[in-house]
Amino acid sequence: MYWTVVILILLTILLCDFIYKKRVRTHFRKHGIPGPRLTLPLIGDVLMTMGTDPTNVFKVLGYFREKYGKVFHVWIFHFSFVLVQNIEYLEPILSSPRLIKKNFIYDMLRRWLNDGLLLSSGSKWHARRKIITRSYHFAILEQFVEVFDRQSETFVERLRGKADGKTVIEMFSEVCPTALDIITETAMGVKIDAQKHPNLPYVKALAHATKTIARRAVQPAFYLNFLYNITHILDNVRVKKSIRIMHEFTNSIIRERRKALNDSLIEENQKDTERDLEVGTRKSVAFLDLLLQSTIDGKPLSNEDIREEVDTFMFEGHDTTTSGLAHTLYRLARHPNAQQKAYEEVQQVLNKSKSEPITMKDLQNLKYLECVIKEALRLHPSVPLISRVSEEEFKIGNFTLPRNTHIVLPLYAVGRDPQYFSNPDDFLPERFLLENTIKIHPFSFVPFSAGPRNCVGQKFAMLEMKMIVGKVLRDYEILPLGPDIMPIMSLILRSTTGINLGLKPRA
């Protein structure tokens, strides 16, 4: 009797899975969306992705594209995925206010980030987004420039011991603590000095959690929690420990800042916040301060609400910027003509003594350097894949995607489409000069995403990158030392061989 029930349950599950997949496959076939013909019961097309890891995910995607074209579907267990590399379809997807839900793969981050801006959706996302957008008011960004200036100066001086023109410098690992120091000070208002103390528990926990979660994210066979938990017991335990360390750190900072508010230690700043945002006179406003003073429907955010957003900023605000910075410096090292043009501009704009602060206006005047950074991000987008979930039927071009379709946009491939970029694999910053941008399809270059769910911190990131790259150019000649990059998917774009270069002090 027992086995009869088990077999009946299993047959029922198989039948439901077959009927559901057949219905969706018929829909896709009707709308001309190709995909694998032989899809196995329950596991879908997972076997085609077996062996996928951070080092070969781009090859797997390239194989699918060559076989099925720029729009195709695959099954990962019972989840229906549609990969869209056709730039004409990116606009309706990214611009739609109805497509703001992230897919279940992001849930791997939920233990850490809970329901912060990256993972939330619906009314909660809209309310939080409105609050957080205020954090990037021009006046606040202008105050952050002083942090960029000071921390980047520490970075440049720290490199001096390796800048002999011969030593190979792995730039990702060098830049990362600088970006972490900047985002910690601007987001939480505290200085952790990661550049001087790389073995701090918080710094190590952040690095470990990011690396482990990234490794899982490109292995579809382990998307199901129960399967991952029984096959990666040790990884699971270590990630939980890392998350606990980060939560305890963030919670302690929030408690201290809230106590300061309650004790009226920053009462005067609190009263004047809105006025100071308009005139830009306040000395320092951390992202955390604004969250502590914000309300939704007249209610203040709880400590847990605030920790979600602060943790999200810490996650999104250091690794992504590190990837963009390291790849930009790498490209300058291997393209001396572009480096010389950028250096000449830096010399002209930042021609001041080191005791003089670099201003927002200075950074805005680095026009060619901005082109360099954009071209590096086109070739090496910090976030190479983004995704959405259709909560209802959604039409793009001649296609209609059914409800609960997981839409994946491989930005790494989109930025290299020869239909929209001539010589797509060449590094040509001049593409982004003002007179040439009219030739660029607006959705062929979206390293910060686009539409209502675009990166709220993109101006912050661009100013930070301009400051750091500008200072490196001002002090050093960047040399093409070390092995070339081998792209690797790791939540953000990295390289299996490191991102290597050399430095030589300028005369």
C-alpha positions as CSV (number, residue, x, y, z in Angstrom):
1,M,0.0,0.0,0.0
2,Y,2.8,2.4,1.0
3,W,4.6,1.9,-2.3
4,T,1.4,2.2,-4.3
5,V,0.8,5.6,-2.8
6,V,4.4,6.7,-3.5
7,I,4.2,5.5,-7.1
8,L,0.9,7.3,-7.6
9,I,2.3,10.6,-6.2
10,L,5.4,10.3,-8.4
11,L,3.3,9.6,-11.5
12,T,1.0,12.5,-10.6
13,I,4.0,14.8,-10.3
14,L,5.5,13.6,-13.6
15,L,2.1,14.0,-15.3
16,C,1.7,17.6,-14.0
17,D,5.2,18.4,-15.0
18,F,4.7,17.0,-18.5
19,I,1.4,18.8,-19.1
20,Y,2.8,22.1,-17.8
21,K,6.0,21.9,-19.9
22,K,4.1,20.8,-23.0
23,R,1.7,23.7,-22.7
24,V,4.6,26.3,-22.3
25,R,6.6,24.6,-25.1
26,T,3.6,24.8,-27.4
27,H,3.3,28.5,-26.6
28,F,7.0,29.1,-27.3
29,R,6.8,27.2,-30.6
30,K,3.8,29.2,-31.6
31,H,5.7,32.4,-31.1
32,G,8.9,31.2,-32.7
33,I,11.0,31.0,-29.6
34,P,13.4,28.0,-30.1
35,G,15.0,25.8,-27.5
36,P,16.1,22.2,-26.8
37,R,13.7,19.7,-28.2
38,L,14.4,16.9,-25.7
39,T,13.5,18.2,-22.2
40,L,13.7,15.6,-19.5
41,P,10.9,15.2,-16.9
42,L,11.4,17.2,-13.7
43,I,15.0,18.3,-14.3
44,G,14.4,19.9,-17.7
45,D,17.6,20.9,-19.6
46,V,19.8,20.8,-16.5
47,L,22.0,18.1,-18.0
48,M,23.1,20.4,-20.8
49,T,24.5,22.8,-18.1
50,M,26.2,20.1,-16.0
51,G,29.8,21.0,-15.5
52,T,29.0,24.7,-15.8
53,D,31.1,26.7,-13.5
54,P,32.3,30.4,-13.2
55,T,35.0,29.7,-15.8
56,N,32.9,28.4,-18.7
57,V,29.5,30.0,-18.3
58,F,30.1,32.4,-21.2
59,K,31.1,29.4,-23.4
60,V,27.8,27.7,-22.5
61,L,25.8,30.8,-23.3
62,G,27.7,31.2,-26.6
63,Y,26.9,27.6,-27.5
64,F,23.1,28.2,-26.9
65,R,23.2,31.5,-28.9
66,E,24.9,29.8,-31.9
67,K,22.5,27.0,-31.9
68,Y,19.2,28.8,-31.2
69,G,19.8,32.5,-32.0
70,K,19.4,35.7,-29.9
71,V,16.2,34.7,-28.2
72,F,15.7,31.1,-26.9
73,H,14.3,29.2,-24.0
74,V,15.6,26.4,-21.7
75,W,14.2,24.6,-18.7
76,I,16.0,24.5,-15.4
77,F,14.0,21.9,-13.4
78,H,10.4,23.3,-13.6
79,F,11.5,26.9,-14.2
80,S,11.1,28.3,-17.7
81,F,14.0,30.6,-18.8
82,V,14.1,32.8,-21.8
83,L,17.5,34.3,-22.7
84,V,17.2,37.6,-24.6
85,Q,20.3,39.0,-26.4
86,N,18.4,40.9,-29.1
87,I,18.9,44.6,-28.2
88,E,15.6,45.7,-29.8
89,Y,13.8,43.7,-27.0
90,L,15.8,45.0,-24.1
91,E,13.9,48.4,-24.2
92,P,10.4,47.0,-23.5
93,I,11.8,44.6,-20.9
94,L,13.9,47.1,-18.9
95,S,11.5,50.0,-19.3
96,S,8.4,48.1,-18.1
97,P,7.2,49.1,-14.6
98,R,5.5,45.6,-14.6
99,L,8.8,43.7,-14.9
100,I,10.6,44.6,-11.7
101,K,10.6,41.3,-9.9
102,K,14.0,39.5,-9.8
103,N,14.1,35.7,-10.4
104,F,14.6,33.0,-7.8
105,I,18.4,32.8,-8.4
106,Y,18.7,36.1,-6.4
107,D,17.1,34.3,-3.5
108,M,20.5,32.8,-2.8
109,L,21.3,36.2,-1.4
110,R,18.2,36.5,0.7
111,R,19.7,35.1,4.0
112,W,22.2,38.0,3.7
113,L,20.2,40.9,2.2
114,N,16.7,39.8,3.2
115,D,14.2,42.1,1.5
116,G,16.5,45.0,0.6
117,L,16.2,47.1,-2.6
118,L,17.9,44.4,-4.8
119,L,15.5,41.7,-3.9
120,S,12.2,43.4,-2.9
121,S,9.4,44.1,-5.4
122,G,5.9,45.6,-5.4
123,S,4.9,48.4,-3.0
124,K,7.8,47.8,-0.7
125,W,10.3,48.2,-3.5
126,H,8.6,51.4,-4.7
127,A,8.6,53.0,-1.2
128,R,12.2,52.0,-0.5
129,R,13.4,53.2,-3.9
130,K,11.9,56.6,-3.3
131,I,13.7,57.0,0.0
132,I,17.0,55.7,-1.4
133,T,16.9,57.9,-4.4
134,R,17.2,60.9,-2.0
135,S,20.5,59.5,-0.9
136,Y,22.0,60.3,-4.3
137,H,20.9,64.0,-4.3
138,F,23.6,66.1,-6.0
139,A,24.4,67.8,-2.7
140,I,25.1,64.5,-1.0
141,L,27.2,63.2,-3.9
142,E,29.2,66.4,-3.7
143,Q,30.0,65.7,0.0
144,F,31.1,62.1,-0.9
145,V,33.8,63.5,-3.3
146,E,35.9,64.3,-0.2
147,V,35.7,60.6,0.8
148,F,36.6,59.5,-2.7
149,D,39.6,62.0,-2.7
150,R,41.0,60.9,0.7
151,Q,40.6,57.1,0.2
152,S,41.9,57.2,-3.3
153,E,45.0,59.0,-2.1
154,T,45.6,56.2,0.4
155,F,45.2,53.8,-2.4
156,V,47.7,55.5,-4.7
157,E,50.3,55.8,-1.9
158,R,49.7,52.1,-1.0
159,L,50.7,51.1,-4.5
160,R,54.0,53.0,-4.4
161,G,55.8,50.0,-2.9
162,K,54.9,47.9,-6.0
163,A,55.3,50.6,-8.6
164,D,58.8,49.6,-9.9
165,G,57.9,49.0,-13.5
166,K,58.6,45.2,-13.1
167,T,56.2,43.9,-10.4
168,V,53.0,42.3,-11.6
169,I,50.1,43.8,-9.6
170,E,46.8,41.9,-9.4
171,M,44.5,45.0,-9.5
172,F,41.2,43.5,-8.4
173,S,42.5,42.5,-5.0
174,E,44.3,45.9,-4.7
175,V,41.3,48.0,-5.6
176,C,38.7,46.0,-3.5
177,P,39.6,47.3,0.0
178,T,39.6,50.9,-1.4
179,A,36.1,50.5,-2.7
180,L,35.1,48.8,0.5
181,D,36.5,51.7,2.6
182,I,34.6,54.2,0.4
183,I,31.2,52.4,0.5
184,T,31.5,51.8,4.3
185,E,32.2,55.4,5.1
186,T,29.6,56.8,2.8
187,A,26.9,54.2,3.5
188,M,27.4,53.7,7.3
189,G,29.5,56.7,8.3
190,V,32.2,54.6,9.8
191,K,35.8,54.0,8.9
192,I,37.0,50.4,8.9
193,D,40.4,51.0,7.2
194,A,40.2,47.8,5.1
195,Q,43.2,49.1,3.1
196,K,45.3,48.9,6.2
197,H,43.6,46.0,7.9
198,P,42.5,43.5,5.3
199,N,42.0,40.7,7.8
200,L,39.2,42.3,9.7
201,P,36.4,39.8,10.4
202,Y,33.8,41.8,8.4
203,V,36.1,42.2,5.4
204,K,36.9,38.5,5.3
205,A,33.3,37.5,5.9
206,L,32.1,39.7,3.0
207,A,34.7,38.2,0.6
208,H,33.9,34.6,1.6
209,A,30.1,35.0,1.3
210,T,30.3,36.7,-2.1
211,K,32.6,34.1,-3.5
212,T,30.6,31.1,-2.3
213,I,27.3,32.4,-3.4
214,A,28.7,33.3,-6.8
215,R,30.0,29.8,-7.3
216,R,26.5,28.4,-6.7
217,A,24.8,30.9,-8.9
218,V,26.3,29.5,-12.1
219,Q,25.6,25.8,-11.2
220,P,21.9,25.3,-12.1
221,A,22.0,21.7,-10.7
222,F,22.2,23.3,-7.2
223,Y,19.5,25.9,-7.5
224,L,17.1,23.8,-5.4
225,N,17.9,24.6,-1.8
226,F,17.4,21.0,-0.4
227,L,19.8,19.7,-3.1
228,Y,22.5,22.3,-2.4
229,N,22.1,21.9,1.4
230,I,22.8,18.2,1.4
231,T,25.7,18.4,-1.1
232,H,27.5,21.5,0.2
233,I,27.1,21.2,4.0
234,L,30.4,22.8,4.8
235,D,29.9,25.7,2.4
236,N,26.5,26.2,3.9
237,V,27.8,26.4,7.4
238,R,30.6,28.8,6.4
239,V,28.3,31.1,4.6
240,K,25.9,31.2,7.5
241,K,28.8,32.2,9.8
242,S,30.0,34.9,7.4
243,I,26.5,36.3,7.2
244,R,26.1,36.3,11.0
245,I,29.4,38.3,11.3
246,M,28.2,40.9,8.8
247,H,24.8,41.2,10.3
248,E,26.3,41.7,13.8
249,F,28.6,44.4,12.5
250,T,25.9,46.2,10.7
251,N,23.5,45.9,13.6
252,S,26.0,47.4,16.0
253,I,26.5,50.4,13.7
254,I,22.8,51.0,13.4
255,R,22.2,50.8,17.1
256,E,25.0,53.3,17.8
257,R,23.7,55.7,15.2
258,R,20.1,55.4,16.3
259,K,21.2,56.0,20.0
260,A,23.0,59.1,18.8
261,L,19.8,60.3,17.2
262,N,17.7,59.5,20.3
263,D,20.2,61.2,22.6
264,S,20.0,64.3,20.4
265,L,23.7,64.2,19.7
266,I,22.9,65.0,16.0
267,E,19.6,66.8,16.6
268,E,20.7,70.0,14.9
269,N,21.7,68.1,11.8
270,Q,18.5,66.2,11.8
271,K,16.4,69.4,11.8
272,D,18.4,71.0,9.0
273,T,18.7,68.0,6.7
274,E,16.2,69.0,4.1
275,R,17.4,72.6,4.0
276,D,21.0,71.5,3.8
277,L,20.3,69.1,1.0
278,E,19.1,72.0,-1.0
279,V,22.0,74.3,-0.4
280,G,24.7,71.7,0.1
281,T,26.0,73.0,3.3
282,R,25.9,70.0,5.6
283,K,29.3,68.6,6.4
284,S,28.5,64.9,6.2
285,V,25.4,62.8,5.6
286,A,25.9,59.0,5.6
287,F,23.3,56.9,3.8
288,L,22.5,55.3,7.2
289,D,21.6,58.7,8.7
290,L,19.0,59.3,6.0
291,L,17.5,55.9,6.5
292,L,17.3,56.5,10.3
293,Q,15.4,59.7,9.6
294,S,13.1,58.4,6.9
295,T,9.5,57.2,7.3
296,I,7.1,55.1,5.2
297,D,3.4,56.0,5.7
298,G,4.4,58.0,8.8
299,K,6.3,55.1,10.4
300,P,10.1,55.0,10.9
301,L,12.1,52.2,9.4
302,S,13.0,49.4,11.9
303,N,16.6,48.4,12.5
304,E,16.0,45.3,10.4
305,D,14.6,47.4,7.5
306,I,17.7,49.6,7.7
307,R,20.1,46.7,7.9
308,E,18.6,45.2,4.7
309,E,19.3,48.3,2.8
310,V,22.8,48.9,4.3
311,D,23.8,45.3,3.6
312,T,22.5,45.7,0.1
313,F,24.6,48.8,-0.5
314,M,27.7,47.1,1.0
315,F,27.2,44.1,-1.4
316,E,26.4,46.1,-4.5
317,G,28.7,49.1,-3.8
318,H,32.1,47.5,-3.5
319,D,32.5,44.5,-5.8
320,T,30.8,46.0,-8.8
321,T,32.9,49.2,-8.6
322,T,36.0,47.1,-8.0
323,S,35.4,45.1,-11.2
324,G,34.8,48.3,-13.2
325,L,37.9,50.0,-11.9
326,A,40.2,47.0,-12.3
327,H,39.1,46.3,-15.9
328,T,39.4,50.0,-16.8
329,L,43.0,50.1,-15.5
330,Y,43.7,46.8,-17.3
331,R,42.5,48.3,-20.6
332,L,44.5,51.5,-20.2
333,A,47.6,49.3,-19.5
334,R,47.2,47.6,-22.8
335,H,46.2,50.6,-24.9
336,P,48.9,53.2,-24.5
337,N,47.3,55.7,-26.9
338,A,44.1,55.8,-24.9
339,Q,46.2,56.0,-21.7
340,Q,48.2,59.0,-23.1
341,K,45.0,60.9,-24.0
342,A,43.5,60.2,-20.6
343,Y,46.7,61.2,-18.9
344,E,46.9,64.5,-20.8
345,E,43.3,65.3,-19.8
346,V,44.0,64.4,-16.1
347,Q,47.1,66.7,-16.2
348,Q,45.0,69.6,-17.5
349,V,42.0,69.1,-15.2
350,L,43.8,68.0,-12.0
351,N,46.8,70.2,-12.3
352,K,46.9,71.2,-8.7
353,S,49.0,70.4,-5.6
354,K,48.1,67.3,-3.6
355,S,47.0,69.5,-0.7
356,E,44.2,71.0,-2.9
357,P,41.0,68.9,-2.8
358,I,39.6,67.5,-6.0
359,T,36.0,68.8,-6.6
360,M,32.9,67.5,-8.2
361,K,33.5,70.0,-11.1
362,D,37.0,68.6,-11.6
363,L,35.5,65.1,-12.0
364,Q,32.8,66.3,-14.3
365,N,35.4,67.9,-16.6
366,L,37.2,64.5,-17.1
367,K,35.2,63.9,-20.4
368,Y,37.6,61.6,-22.2
369,L,38.3,59.6,-19.0
370,E,34.5,59.0,-18.7
371,C,34.6,57.6,-22.3
372,V,37.5,55.3,-21.3
373,I,35.4,54.0,-18.3
374,K,32.3,53.5,-20.4
375,E,34.2,51.6,-23.1
376,A,35.7,49.3,-20.4
377,L,32.2,48.7,-19.0
378,R,30.9,47.9,-22.4
379,L,33.5,45.2,-22.8
380,H,33.5,44.1,-19.2
381,P,30.1,44.9,-17.5
382,S,30.5,44.5,-13.8
383,V,27.2,42.7,-13.7
384,P,27.3,40.5,-16.8
385,L,23.8,39.0,-16.4
386,I,20.6,40.5,-15.1
387,S,17.1,38.9,-14.9
388,R,13.4,39.6,-14.4
389,V,10.3,37.5,-13.9
390,S,7.1,38.1,-15.8
391,E,4.2,38.0,-13.3
392,E,1.7,38.1,-16.1
393,E,1.8,37.6,-19.9
394,F,4.3,40.1,-21.4
395,K,4.8,41.0,-25.1
396,I,8.2,41.9,-26.6
397,G,8.2,42.4,-30.3
398,N,6.5,39.5,-32.0
399,F,6.9,37.3,-28.9
400,T,4.5,36.9,-26.0
401,L,6.1,35.5,-22.9
402,P,3.8,33.5,-20.6
403,R,3.3,34.2,-16.9
404,N,6.2,33.1,-14.6
405,T,8.9,33.3,-17.4
406,H,12.4,34.0,-16.1
407,I,13.9,36.5,-18.5
408,V,17.7,36.6,-18.6
409,L,19.6,39.4,-20.3
410,P,23.3,38.6,-20.8
411,L,24.8,42.1,-20.9
412,Y,28.3,40.7,-21.6
413,A,27.1,39.5,-25.0
414,V,24.8,42.5,-25.6
415,G,27.7,45.0,-25.4
416,R,29.7,43.0,-28.0
417,D,27.0,42.7,-30.6
418,P,28.6,43.5,-34.0
419,Q,25.2,44.7,-35.3
420,Y,25.5,47.7,-33.0
421,F,29.2,48.1,-32.4
422,S,31.8,48.0,-35.2
423,N,34.9,46.0,-34.2
424,P,33.0,45.0,-31.1
425,D,36.0,43.4,-29.3
426,D,38.3,46.4,-29.8
427,F,38.8,49.0,-27.1
428,L,37.8,52.3,-28.7
429,P,36.8,55.0,-26.1
430,E,36.0,57.5,-28.8
431,R,32.8,55.6,-29.4
432,F,31.4,57.5,-26.4
433,L,32.5,61.0,-27.3
434,L,29.4,63.2,-27.4
435,E,29.4,63.5,-31.2
436,N,29.5,59.7,-31.6
437,T,26.9,58.7,-29.0
438,I,24.0,59.5,-31.4
439,K,25.1,56.4,-33.3
440,I,24.8,54.1,-30.2
441,H,21.5,52.4,-29.6
442,P,20.5,53.5,-26.0
443,F,19.9,49.9,-24.9
444,S,23.1,48.4,-26.4
445,F,25.0,49.9,-23.5
446,V,23.3,49.4,-20.2
447,P,26.1,48.4,-17.7
448,F,24.0,49.9,-14.9
449,S,20.8,48.4,-16.2
450,A,18.0,50.8,-17.3
451,G,14.4,51.8,-16.7
452,P,12.7,51.8,-13.2
453,R,15.1,49.2,-11.8
454,N,18.3,50.8,-12.9
455,C,21.3,51.1,-10.6
456,V,20.4,53.9,-8.2
457,G,24.1,54.4,-7.4
458,Q,25.4,54.8,-11.0
459,K,26.4,58.5,-10.6
460,F,28.1,57.6,-7.3
461,A,30.0,54.8,-9.0
462,M,31.1,56.9,-12.0
463,L,32.4,59.7,-9.8
464,E,34.3,57.2,-7.6
465,M,35.9,55.5,-10.7
466,K,36.9,58.8,-12.2
467,M,38.6,59.8,-9.0
468,I,40.6,56.6,-8.5
469,V,41.6,56.1,-12.2
470,G,42.4,59.8,-12.5
471,K,44.7,59.7,-9.5
472,V,46.5,56.5,-10.7
473,L,47.0,58.1,-14.1
474,R,48.3,61.3,-12.5
475,D,51.0,59.4,-10.5
476,Y,51.8,56.3,-12.5
477,E,52.3,55.0,-16.0
478,I,50.3,51.9,-16.3
479,L,52.2,49.0,-18.0
480,P,50.9,45.8,-19.7
481,L,52.4,43.2,-17.3
482,G,51.1,39.8,-16.3
483,P,48.8,37.4,-18.1
484,D,45.7,38.5,-20.0
485,I,42.3,38.3,-18.4
486,M,40.1,35.2,-18.7
487,P,36.5,36.3,-17.8
488,I,34.8,34.5,-15.0
489,M,31.2,34.8,-13.8
490,S,31.2,35.4,-10.1
491,L,28.0,37.5,-9.4
492,I,30.2,40.2,-10.8
493,L,32.8,39.9,-13.6
494,R,36.2,38.8,-12.6
495,S,39.1,36.9,-14.2
496,T,40.5,33.4,-13.5
497,T,44.0,34.8,-14.2
498,G,43.5,37.9,-12.2
499,I,43.4,41.5,-13.6
500,N,47.1,42.2,-14.0
501,L,49.2,45.2,-14.8
502,G,52.4,47.1,-13.7
503,L,53.0,50.6,-12.6
504,K,55.9,53.0,-13.0
505,P,56.1,56.4,-11.2
506,R,55.8,59.3,-13.6
507,A,58.6,61.8,-13.7
